[in-house]
């Protein structure tokens, strides 16, 4: 779980760089069933692998049911 401690307004996650670099060997899954837009925390499998200051990449996989069908964003 990523938690932003304190009351000061600041970014929990900073996104920067050029292009996308992936490291499939070290990937971990987000285990929450749903993470809403604007969330400031989420749970991951094996959180002990992370330390304060680690750089991470979050990859969002599209959900076909949300994109198309079952009353999704773009209809059946």
N, C-alpha and C positions, 0 to 999 in steps of 0.2 A: 504494500500500500504506500502510495506517495502522499505525504501530508505536508502542507505548508504551515509551519508553526508560526506563532506570533500574530500580531495584529496589524503590522505595517503592510501597506499595499506594495506588492512586488510580484514578479513573475515566478510561478512554480517551475515552469519549463521554458527554456529558451531554445528557439529553433534558429539555426544558422548553418552556413556552409555552402558548398557548391556540389550539386548533384546528389545522388543517393548512394550511400554505401551500406551494404547489408552484411551481417555476420550470422548466417543461418545456424552455425554451430552453437552460438551462445544465445540464441533466441529463447525467450520465455513467453508463455501465454498469459494474457490478462484473463483472470478466472471469474470476474464478475459477469453475470448474464447481460447486464446493460450498463453502459457508462454514458450518461447524458452529455450533450455539448456543454462546455463550461465547467465540467466537473473538476474539482481540485484534488481528487484522489481516485485511485483504483487499486485493486488487489492483483498481485501476480503470483504465479507459481514460483516457488523457491526464492523468496525475497532476500534470503541471506546472501545471495550472490552480489547484491548491490551495496554500495557504500555512498555516503554523502559526497556529492560532487561528481559521481559517475555520469558519463554522457550516455544517453539512451536515445533510441529511435522508436517511435510508436507508429506502427503500420495499421491502418484501418482497412479491414476487408469489407467489401460491399456485401450486403445481405440481399440476395435475389428477391426474397419476399417483400422487402421494403422498397426495392427499386421497381419491381414489376409483379403484379398479382396480389391477391389477398388484400385489396384496398391499399396497396403501397403508394409510394409517391407519384408514380407515373401510370397508375391504373393497371387493369388486368392485361 
